[in-house]
Amino acid sequence: MSGSKFETFDLSEKARRIIEWRYARRKALRHEYLKESLKPINHTLIKDGALDRYTSVRLLMEYHAKVTARGVGLYILGFFTTIVTIVAVFKKLKKREEHLYRTGQVSYADRTAKFV
């Protein structure tokens, strides 16, 4: 037996290294957290670097992605263009179907919507 903590036979070498790296990283972070939280001298909140990075990225995104009149106008224009296009297509299809019915090219028995 190799004595490894991760004795799995169906893992590739790369996957095994990734799992071992994650385990080592988690162990190091746990050790650092316990060291900070159990320090008898300083009783302050523990600073989380990942949370700081996340909040700074969020602030940067909000700064670069401001809501402007041009952006809102393009959004509204795209919304109404889509609706107008859909309505135009359905009206054209309905007009074509009505024309076929009124000229007698489709018999009453073959119609999809009919009165019983």
N, C-alpha and C positions, 0 to 999 in steps of 0.2 A: 504494500500500500504506500502511496506517495505521502500521505499525511497532510495533504492539502485540505483546506477548509471547504473548497468547492470541488468535490469529487463527483463530477457529472460526466458521463461518457459521451453524450450526444452534442457537446458544445465544441465549436471550433476554437482555435487558439485565440483568435481576435475577440470573440464573444467572451471567453474566459477572462482575458485581460481587462476587458471593459467592466465586467462584473467585479473583478478584484479591485480595479481603480475606484469604482463607485463605493465599494465597501470601505476602502482605505480613506476616501474623502469624507464619508459619513462618520467614520470613527474619529477623524481629526476634528471635524466640526463639532461633534459631540463633546470631545475633550476640551476644545476651546470654550464652548458654551458653559460646561460645568466649571471650568477654571474661572470664568468671569462671574458666574452666578454665585459661586461659593466663596468669593473673595471676601474676607471679613472686614477689610478696611473700607472699601468703597461700596456703598449701597445705592447705586444709581441704575437706571434702566440700561439694559444691554443693547448696544447699537448693532443693528443688523445691516450689514453692507449690501445685501441683495435688495432689501427694501429701499435703501437709499438710492441705489442704481435705478430701481423701478420707478420711483417717484420723480427722479430727475429726467428720465426718458419720457414719462408722461407729460411733464411740464414742457419739455422740448417739443413734443408732438403738438400740444395745444398751442404753443407759440407759432409753430410753422403751419398749422392747419386752422387758421382763423376763419371764421364765417364772414364772408364778404358778400356784397350785393351781387357781384358777378356770379359767384358760386351758387347763390340761392336762385338767381335768375336762370342759370343753366339747368338747375335741378327742376324748376317749375316748367321750363320750356320742354325738357325731355319728358316729363310726366304728361303734359297736355298733348305733345306730339304723339306719344304712344296711344293715348286714348282716342285721339282724332283718327289715327291710322286704323285702329281696330274697328271703330264705328264705320269708317268708309268701306272697309273690306266687307263687313257684315251687310251694309246697305247694298253694296254691289251684288253680293250673292243673293240677297232677297229679291232685288230687282230682276235679276236673271231668272230666278225661279218663278216669279210672278209672270214674267213675259212668256215663259214656256207654258204656264197654266192658261193664260188668257188667249194665246194663239191656238190652243188645242193640241199642242205637240205632246202633252202628257195627259193620258186619260185619267178620269176621276178615280178609277180603281187602283191606279199605280201611284197616286199621290201619297205622301207620307203623313200629312195632316189633313183629315177630312171629317166631315160631320157624319155621324152614324144615323 
